[in-house]
Amino acid sequence: NPTRHDDPVSDCAKCEDANTVSADDRGSCEVCAAGFAANANHTQCEVCDAGRFSQGSRDSEDCQDCAIGKYAPVNGSSTCNFCPFPRWTLQEGSQDCSGACRYKYYFAGTREG
């Protein structure tokens, strides 16, 4: 239930920043922490899935996919890691760097003896 106030219109202010949340009992808008982003209703912060990140700034709207060549192995990442040389990713939003190599390298796999 919404909190009751004397004047139902003039004492309510909208959270203008993209990555902010407010519940009925809060007196202000709060920025979601790094690794989290505001849900669609801006009522709570939700953790970013592996392969995605959020730096916790006011104007970052959603969790962002990691760029090609980077990865985030766990939920709640604030940044994406560069793949260790010569590994690579082939798509955005990767959780690891397995199975792909940089230009002029190839994936040799493992050999069984």
N, C-alpha and C positions, 0 to 999 in steps of 0.2 A: 504494500500500500504506500502511496506517496505521502510524504510528510506534509502535514497541514500548515499553512501559513495564512496570515490575515488577508493579504492581497494576492489572489491566485495568479495575477499576471505580472505586475511590476516588480516583484521581488525574485523572479526567476531569470537566470542568465544562462545562455547556451555556452557550452564548451566549444570554442572556435577552432582550437588546434586539432590536427588529425589524430594524434596518438595520445589523447587524453580521455580519462574516464571520470564519471561522477555518479555516485549512488544518491538515493534520496536523502540520506542522513549526512552527506558531506556538504561542507560550506564552500567548496571550491573544486576546480578541476585538477586532477592529478595526472602527471605524465607517467606512462608505463615504463618500467625499468628496461634496461638493455636485455634482449632475448625474449621480450614480450611485446605484444601489440594489442590495441584496443579492439574489442569485438565490434560487430556491426552496430549494436545499439549504444556503444560507448558507456557500458555499465560495468565492465570488468576487463582486466588485462588477461590475455591468453598467451600461453607459451608458444614460441615459434617451433615448428617441427624441424627435425634434422634435415639438412639441405637448404635451410632458410635461416635468416638472421634479422635482427633489429638492433639498432644502436641506441634506442631509447630516447630519441629526440622528439620534440613537440610536433614537427612537421613530417615525420616519417609515418605514412598512413598505415601500412600493413607490414607483415613480415615479408622480406624480399628474398627471392631465390639467389643462391650463390651463383656467381658468374662462371662461365666455362673456364676450366683450369683451376677452380677453387672448390672447396667442399666444407661442409659443417657436419661432423659425425654424430653430434648429440642434439637433443632438443634444448631450446633455450640459449642458442648461440648469439653472441653480440657481434661477431665478425665471422668471416669465412677464412679458412686456411688455404694457402697455396699448396698445390699438389707437390710432393717431393720429386725432384728431377730424377729421371725423365718421364715420370707418370703424368697423366692428364685426365680431364673429364671431357666427355663428348656432348654434354647437355647442361643446361642451367639447373640448379636445384639438386646437385649431387651430394650424396652422403659419404662418398669415399672416392678414391682415385683408382679403383681396380679395373683391370681389363683394357686400359687405353694408355697410349704413349704419345709423347710430343712428336712434332714433325721431324722426319728423318730417323725416327726410332721405330721399332716394331715390338709387338708383344710376343716374346718367345715362349711364355708359359713355363710350365715345369716339365722336367724330363723324368721319366721313370726308368730305372736301371734294369 
